């Protein structure tokens, strides 16, 4: 099974296991304010596939990169902006990264 199929299958099962009533609410939660945490789930679940945590600054959204493809709770994400590799942002712009983390992950905004 390809990396893409593994990731998409996991995402589909993750949402399906929540049940029909909760699936949309789950997707809404991870697309609107908790995207960092779903990205962490993908990072940990597929750590052997060398995932890269990325941030979309214009959209204000975290995604995970596997083999030049990007994913979030909705499945494969087709980008309309340049993604920032989170580790690089932490090193190059620590104040910005800290603010993003506080606002997006900890929801302190």
C-alpha positions as CSV (number, residue, x, y, z in Angstrom):
1,X,0.0,0.0,0.0
2,X,1.3,3.4,-0.9
3,X,2.1,6.1,1.7
4,X,-0.8,8.2,0.3
5,X,-3.2,5.3,0.7
6,X,-2.1,4.5,4.2
7,X,-2.6,8.0,5.3
8,X,-5.9,8.5,3.6
9,X,-7.2,5.2,4.9
10,X,-6.2,6.1,8.4
11,X,-8.0,9.5,8.2
12,X,-11.1,7.9,6.8
13,X,-11.2,5.2,9.5
14,X,-10.5,7.8,12.2
15,X,-13.5,9.8,11.2
16,X,-15.7,6.7,10.5
17,X,-15.0,5.3,14.0
18,X,-16.5,8.5,15.4
19,X,-19.8,7.6,13.9
20,X,-21.8,9.6,11.3
21,X,-23.2,12.1,13.8
22,X,-19.7,12.9,15.3
23,X,-17.7,12.7,12.1
24,X,-18.6,16.1,10.8
25,X,-18.2,17.6,14.2
26,X,-14.8,15.9,14.5
27,X,-13.7,17.3,11.1
28,X,-15.0,20.8,12.1
29,X,-13.1,20.7,15.3
30,X,-9.8,19.7,13.7
31,X,-10.2,22.2,10.8
32,X,-11.1,25.1,13.1
33,X,-8.8,25.6,16.0
34,X,-7.4,22.1,16.7
35,X,-5.5,21.3,13.5
36,X,-2.2,21.2,15.4
37,X,-3.4,18.3,17.4
38,X,-4.6,16.3,14.5
39,X,-1.3,16.9,12.8
40,X,0.4,15.5,15.9
41,X,-1.8,12.4,15.7
42,X,-0.6,11.9,12.1
43,X,3.0,12.6,13.1
44,X,2.9,10.0,15.8
45,X,0.9,7.4,13.9
46,X,3.2,7.5,10.9
47,X,6.5,8.5,12.4
48,X,8.2,5.7,10.5
49,X,7.2,7.4,7.2
50,X,9.3,10.6,8.0
51,X,6.4,13.0,8.3
52,X,7.1,16.8,8.3
53,X,4.9,19.2,10.3
54,X,4.1,22.3,8.2
55,X,2.3,25.5,8.9
56,X,0.3,27.5,6.4
57,X,0.6,31.1,7.6
58,X,-2.0,32.7,5.4
59,X,-4.6,30.0,6.2
60,X,-3.5,29.7,9.8
61,X,-3.5,25.9,9.5
62,X,-1.2,22.9,10.3
63,X,-0.7,20.1,7.9
64,X,1.6,17.1,7.7
65,X,3.7,16.4,4.6
66,X,4.4,12.9,3.4
67,X,6.3,12.4,0.2
68,X,5.5,15.9,-1.2
69,X,1.8,15.6,-0.4
70,X,0.0,17.3,2.5
71,X,-2.8,16.0,4.8
72,X,-5.2,17.2,7.5
73,X,-8.4,15.8,8.9
74,X,-10.1,16.2,5.5
75,X,-7.6,14.0,3.7
76,X,-5.1,15.2,1.1
77,X,-4.8,19.0,1.2
78,X,-4.0,20.9,-2.0
79,X,-2.1,24.0,-1.1
80,X,-2.6,27.5,-2.3
81,X,0.3,28.9,-0.4
82,X,3.9,28.0,0.5
83,X,4.0,25.8,3.6
84,X,6.5,26.6,6.3
85,X,8.3,23.6,7.9
86,X,7.5,23.9,11.5
87,X,11.0,23.0,12.8
88,X,12.5,25.6,10.6
89,X,10.0,28.3,11.7
90,X,10.8,27.4,15.4
91,X,14.5,27.9,14.7
92,X,14.3,31.0,12.4
93,X,11.4,32.8,13.9
94,X,11.0,31.6,17.5
95,X,8.8,34.5,18.6
96,X,6.4,34.0,15.7
97,X,6.3,30.2,16.2
98,X,5.6,30.7,19.9
99,X,2.7,33.0,19.1
100,X,1.3,30.6,16.6
101,X,1.6,27.7,19.1
102,X,-0.2,29.7,21.8
103,X,-3.0,30.8,19.5
104,X,-3.4,27.6,17.4
105,X,-2.4,24.8,19.7
106,X,-3.2,26.1,23.2
107,X,-6.1,28.3,21.9
108,X,-5.0,31.2,24.1
109,X,-6.0,34.0,21.7
